[in-house]
């Protein structure tokens, strides 16, 4: 029997579990309950993963399902980002609306999927991909166009994409080789660091309303560079927890549809990682 541990990614962390048994329940089960954030700081929950009950017309999830659905999700996001980039390049006035609109819609969809236990809904997953694609395309243009104070041009985007997938595949190799094992202690450390980063980011945003540059976490200075490096590190280690959660779903014979939830969670982390790498590169390329 395999063990199941929590993850820093809220999409994976709130995958439904069976009440009373400690194992995972089928997606959409009326008895499924979401794990609470406060549980992450208590004693880690190690439970036996009980196989899902699948009907004759439903097969269990495989690694091929995860790869395929993640590929489809990232493909939709990429197409949406390219369209957004060219729209903004033809009309710079669209940049701010697309960044704000796409970002807010993406955030709302993450909250709906997480707390509504709809992570395996392909409509929500693909809608998130479209929204984040619009957000990333416009944001990438703003980071690289001189009109918005950007630097580096299109080459900066290529470097950020290469860096993002380099980190992703690097952490996949680390996970598969067992170079770093996912333990309860590592899980608590990543979750704590993630919460700390969120609190600091919100504090910086609030402070920026009263002081130019806020706490200095996003002004391109030494503190901002360190903060971005910390965010990149946390996102990278979050992949280990996400891979582990996905692996446990496969071992627990989750239904094929659950692969959409895995794709969703991985895409959320990839988007965050890309934005942080793009931001860091912009710091180094600024005058």
Buried (B, 14 or more C-beta within 10 A) or exposed (E): EEEBBBBBBBBBBBBBBBEEEBBBBBBEBEEBEBBEEEEBEEEBBEBEBBEBEBEEEEEBBBEEBBEEBBEBBBEBBBBBBBBBBEBBBEEBEBBEEBBEBBBEBBBEBBEBBBEEBBBBBBEBBBBBBBBBBBBBBBBBBBBBBEEBEBBBEEEBBEBBBEBBBEBBEEBEEBBEEEEEEBEEEBBBBBBBBBBEBEEBBEEBEEBBEEEEBBBBBBBBEEBBBEBBEBBBBBBBBBBBBBBBBBBBBBBBBBBBBBBBBBBBBBBBBBBBBBBBBBBBBBBEBEE
